[in-house]
């Protein structure tokens, strides 16, 4: 039976995260040659090539399977060290998590702060659309993720956190310039729209399902949640913002384009099904903060 050695597991995890043998060597305080030897030993033991040696280094299909087990082994070893040395935290436990940009901009950073105070863990946050983050879980790239999909990723547990409500808003100047003659929406369909990026499925859904627009309006792309909100307030275009971000602006800075229509996204916390005190504690904190900052479950039918 094949068994990971802890130093080999740590090397594989660091290599995939850092993307090069040289960076991995710096992080682990060993030579690039030692990194290469550990990876080669793993590949010989498994009988599979685990990484593509490019720039950056990327895991193969077999490497993704090995990566998942390697991350679990490293986390369990760090948890055991914390327990055996009677410390109150997990030391330098590094947890990779996938989080959508809007959660990062509104409520998730306070959750990270509380989790760090409680566990001492460090976080490697990967920004991922909430509809796509399950992919990173399946690939073993992250150990937990904020998703909008309630279905469990294989090997994970899923907890519903709450509802994030989005409303269409624009600056008063944009509304004045592009005033609509159609009933039900304050601006003309020719008015420019601000999109997060070309994977912005939320706004596509709003255009199609809420407005019935089959052709998207002219669009800007602003791939940062904070800058996205500022672009809308500055009059660059209109777009959907979470209620938490709308509340950060002065009452007259943004105009609701249709108070009767909104989009609700139920967020879920999916994490590896792994008995880890650190991961358990982080999960507890995320649930507590979400309960304070998101709309409660079942609130998705009320305006």
Phi, psi and omega per residue, in radians:
X1 nan 2.314 3.123
X2 -1.313 2.403 3.096
X3 -2.327 2.340 3.054
X4 -1.208 2.443 2.840
X5 -1.566 2.518 -3.017
X6 -1.048 -0.727 -3.122
X7 -1.166 -0.582 3.084
X8 -1.195 -0.731 3.115
X9 -1.084 -0.801 3.124
X10 -1.071 -0.666 -3.137
X11 -1.164 -0.764 3.138
X12 -1.094 -0.804 3.136
X13 -1.051 -0.832 -3.109
X14 -1.147 -0.681 -3.132
X15 -1.092 -0.781 3.135
X16 -1.162 -0.720 -3.119
X17 -1.219 -0.694 -3.075
X18 -1.478 -0.533 3.041
X19 1.564 -0.040 3.107
X20 -2.678 2.737 3.124
X21 -1.201 -0.623 -3.108
X22 -1.179 -0.783 3.134
X23 -1.148 -0.665 3.108
X24 -1.092 -0.737 3.119
X25 -1.056 -0.707 3.134
X26 -1.141 -0.735 -3.112
X27 -1.153 -0.721 -3.058
X28 -1.579 -0.082 3.124
X29 1.066 0.762 3.042
X30 -2.311 3.134 -3.132
X31 -1.551 2.721 3.045
X32 -0.980 -0.585 3.099
X33 -1.102 -0.694 3.117
X34 -1.163 -0.661 3.064
X35 -1.037 -0.841 -3.130
X36 -1.062 -0.718 -3.142
X37 -1.122 -0.714 3.135
X38 -1.153 -0.736 3.134
X39 -1.168 -0.726 3.120
X40 -1.100 -0.663 3.115
X41 -1.121 -0.703 3.086
X42 -1.103 -0.755 -3.125
X43 -1.143 -0.679 3.100
X44 -1.167 -0.657 -3.132
X45 -1.214 -0.629 -3.116
X46 -1.559 -0.318 -3.096
X47 1.293 0.383 -3.093
X48 -2.439 2.582 2.970
X49 -1.316 2.193 -3.028
X50 -1.740 -0.463 -3.129
X51 -2.387 2.546 2.955
X52 -1.518 2.127 -3.017
X53 -1.509 1.226 3.107
X54 -2.020 -2.821 3.088
X55 -2.160 1.711 0.092
X56 -1.487 2.952 2.990
X57 -1.159 2.336 3.134
X58 -2.258 2.552 -3.140
X59 -1.315 2.515 2.987
X60 -1.371 -3.141 3.079
X61 -1.033 -0.755 3.087
X62 -1.163 -0.611 3.129
X63 -1.135 -0.592 3.104
X64 -1.150 -0.680 3.079
X65 -1.118 -0.782 3.133
X66 -1.144 -0.632 -3.115
X67 -1.070 -0.728 -3.132
X68 -1.052 -0.807 3.135
X69 -1.192 -0.632 -3.136
X70 -1.140 -0.756 3.111
X71 -1.069 -0.749 -3.135
X72 -1.091 -0.760 -3.132
X73 -1.100 -0.761 -3.138
X74 -1.100 -0.769 3.140
X75 -1.111 -0.781 -3.140
X76 -1.109 -0.661 3.112
X77 -1.129 -0.699 3.131
X78 -1.204 -0.693 3.061
X79 -1.056 -0.756 -3.132
X80 -1.120 -0.702 3.114
X81 -1.075 -0.757 3.129
X82 -1.090 -0.716 -3.110
X83 -1.226 -0.755 -3.055
X84 -1.275 -0.450 3.122
X85 -1.659 0.102 3.067
X86 1.045 0.566 3.063
X87 -1.552 2.791 -3.090
X88 -1.635 0.011 3.136
X89 -2.381 3.126 -3.059
X90 -1.656 0.287 3.109
X91 1.098 -2.182 -3.088
X92 -1.768 0.653 3.049
X93 -1.093 2.183 3.134
X94 -1.915 2.014 -3.116
X95 -1.836 2.027 3.038
X96 -1.426 2.226 -3.135
X97 -2.326 2.572 3.090
X98 -1.850 2.264 -3.054
X99 -2.433 2.407 3.080
X100 -1.264 2.677 -3.041
X101 -1.053 -0.663 -3.105
X102 -1.187 -0.634 3.065
X103 -1.156 -0.698 3.098
X104 -1.068 -0.661 -3.062
X105 -1.396 -0.200 -3.021
X106 -2.137 -0.965 -2.971
X107 -2.280 -0.270 -2.966
X108 -1.406 -0.545 3.122
X109 -1.069 -0.763 3.013
X110 -0.999 -0.591 3.090
X111 -1.149 -0.730 3.097
X112 -1.076 -0.706 -3.138
X113 -1.085 -0.809 3.121
X114 -1.129 -0.685 -3.126
X115 -1.150 -0.677 3.102
X116 -1.140 -0.740 3.116
X117 -1.099 -0.611 -3.075
X118 -1.421 -0.594 -3.005
X119 -2.040 -0.372 -3.032
X120 1.371 0.063 -3.098
X121 -1.224 2.689 2.993
X122 -1.809 2.680 -3.075
X123 -2.177 2.360 3.016
X124 -1.892 1.660 -3.014
X125 -1.558 2.200 3.073
X126 -1.894 2.116 3.126
X127 -1.354 2.101 -3.126
X128 -2.423 2.473 3.003
X129 -0.978 2.442 -3.076
X130 -1.087 -0.351 3.111
X131 -1.522 -0.169 -3.074
X132 -2.010 -0.202 -2.999
X133 -1.181 -0.386 3.097
X134 -1.053 -0.500 3.110
X135 -1.055 -0.720 3.136
X136 -1.165 -0.589 3.059
X137 -1.123 -0.810 -3.114
X138 -1.097 -0.602 -3.102
X139 -1.411 -0.124 -3.134
X140 1.376 0.214 -3.126
X141 -1.357 -0.487 3.081
X142 -2.304 2.799 -3.125
X143 -1.800 -0.194 3.104
X144 -2.742 2.743 -3.087
X145 -2.749 2.609 2.911
X146 -1.507 2.125 -3.137
X147 -2.273 2.868 3.008
X148 -1.832 0.064 -3.123
X149 -1.739 2.062 -3.110
X150 -1.302 -0.295 -3.094
X151 -1.241 2.286 -3.137
X152 -1.102 2.283 2.888
X153 -1.198 2.488 -3.115
X154 -0.958 2.268 -3.137
X155 1.462 0.156 -3.103
X156 -2.194 2.809 2.961
X157 -1.935 2.655 -3.093
X158 -2.194 2.334 3.107
X159 -2.194 2.164 3.074
X160 -1.246 2.292 -3.049
X161 -1.764 -0.715 -3.064
X162 2.760 -3.027 -3.008
X163 -2.009 2.273 2.985
X164 -1.812 2.099 -3.093
X165 -1.757 2.329 3.137
X166 -1.987 2.464 3.061
X167 -2.263 2.597 3.086
X168 -1.386 2.200 -3.106
X169 -2.418 2.838 3.086
X170 -2.694 2.923 3.069
X171 -1.324 2.677 3.080
X172 -0.974 -0.642 -3.128
X173 -1.126 -0.723 3.129
X174 -1.149 -0.704 3.126
X175 -1.095 -0.725 3.134
X176 -1.124 -0.704 -3.077
X177 -1.261 -0.645 -3.021
X178 -2.019 0.654 -3.114
X179 -0.963 2.328 -3.049
X180 -1.608 2.548 3.033
X181 -1.632 -0.120 -3.138
X182 -1.504 2.547 3.110
X183 -1.316 2.511 2.979
X184 1.716 -0.280 3.134
X185 -2.525 2.308 -2.913
X186 -1.314 -0.318 -3.107
X187 -2.170 2.738 -3.111
X188 -1.229 2.626 -3.114
X189 -1.221 -0.150 3.064
X190 -1.500 -0.141 -3.140
X191 -1.153 2.495 -3.134
X192 -1.177 2.601 3.141
X193 -2.059 2.605 3.048
X194 -1.806 2.138 3.057
X195 -1.904 2.656 3.106
X196 -1.209 -0.974 3.053
X197 -2.787 -2.996 -3.078
X198 -1.365 -0.053 3.019
X199 -1.755 0.255 -3.062
X200 -1.310 1.415 -3.060
X201 -1.266 -0.467 -3.089
X202 -1.070 -0.829 -3.100
X203 -1.264 -0.561 3.039
X204 -1.064 -0.743 3.116
X205 -1.075 -0.749 -3.128
X206 -1.090 -0.798 -3.140
X207 -1.047 -0.769 -3.044
X208 -1.378 -0.857 -2.984
X209 -1.538 -0.596 -3.075
X210 -1.629 -0.691 -3.094
X211 -1.746 -0.348 -3.102
X212 1.284 0.380 3.132
X213 -1.535 2.121 3.121
X214 -1.554 -0.410 3.123
X215 -1.896 2.120 -3.120
X216 -1.210 2.641 3.086
X217 -1.297 2.970 3.024
X218 -0.973 2.445 -2.974
X219 -2.303 2.451 2.892
X220 -1.686 2.766 3.084
X221 -2.196 2.071 -3.112
X222 -2.230 1.661 -2.992
X223 -1.456 0.884 3.069
X224 -2.644 2.197 -3.047
X225 -1.046 -0.767 -3.129
X226 -1.166 -0.789 3.140
X227 -1.209 -0.557 3.070
X228 -1.022 -0.837 3.129
X229 -1.124 -0.724 3.137
X230 -1.144 -0.626 3.124
X231 -1.109 -0.698 3.105
X232 -1.150 -0.790 -3.141
X233 -1.116 -0.517 -3.128
X234 -1.409 -0.104 3.091
X235 1.608 0.204 3.137
X236 -1.140 -0.609 3.127
X237 -3.120 -3.126 3.100
X238 -1.813 2.855 3.131
X239 -3.059 3.123 3.136
X240 -1.631 2.266 3.077
X241 -2.190 2.552 3.006
X242 -1.117 2.591 3.118
X243 -0.969 -0.619 -3.119
X244 -1.091 -0.646 3.124
X245 -1.310 -0.652 3.105
X246 -1.032 -0.691 -3.110
X247 -1.164 -0.311 3.137
X248 -1.330 -0.285 -3.114
X249 -1.636 2.802 3.042
X250 -1.072 2.611 -3.046
X251 -0.966 -0.518 -3.096
X252 -1.726 0.147 -3.079
X253 -1.406 -0.472 -3.084
X254 -2.308 2.532 3.113
X255 -1.977 2.251 3.050
X256 -1.280 2.161 -3.053
X257 -1.360 -0.420 3.062
X258 -2.811 1.764 -3.073
X259 -1.122 -0.335 -3.082
X260 -1.536 -0.179 -3.119
X261 -2.049 2.439 3.116
X262 -2.717 2.968 3.066
X263 -2.168 2.206 3.083
X264 -1.846 2.345 3.083
X265 -2.123 2.052 3.055
X266 -1.448 2.131 -3.108
X267 -1.665 2.487 3.137
X268 -2.201 2.579 3.045
X269 -1.827 1.931 3.078
X270 -1.851 2.321 -3.114
X271 -2.432 2.767 3.112
X272 -1.071 2.479 3.067
X273 -1.406 1.438 -3.015
X274 -2.421 2.315 3.139
X275 -1.383 1.575 -3.098
X276 -2.312 2.091 3.092
X277 -1.002 -0.646 3.136
X278 -1.152 -0.867 -3.121
X279 -1.142 -0.623 3.083
X280 -1.097 -0.773 -3.106
X281 -1.179 -0.699 3.105
X282 -1.105 -0.728 3.114
X283 -1.054 -0.741 3.129
X284 -1.077 -0.742 3.138
X285 -1.145 -0.768 -3.139
X286 -1.038 -0.736 3.128
X287 -1.132 -0.725 -3.121
X288 -1.130 -0.799 -3.109
X289 -1.202 -0.699 3.108
X290 -1.063 -0.662 3.135
X291 -1.105 -0.512 3.137
X292 -1.490 -0.519 -2.944
X293 -1.880 -0.295 -3.128
X294 -1.857 2.820 2.988
X295 -1.149 2.530 -3.120
X296 -1.197 2.699 3.076
X297 -1.051 2.460 -3.086
X298 1.548 -0.046 -3.126
X299 -1.660 0.183 -2.990
X300 -1.452 0.092 3.107
X301 -1.961 -0.005 -3.084
X302 -1.863 2.394 -3.140
X303 -1.361 nan nan
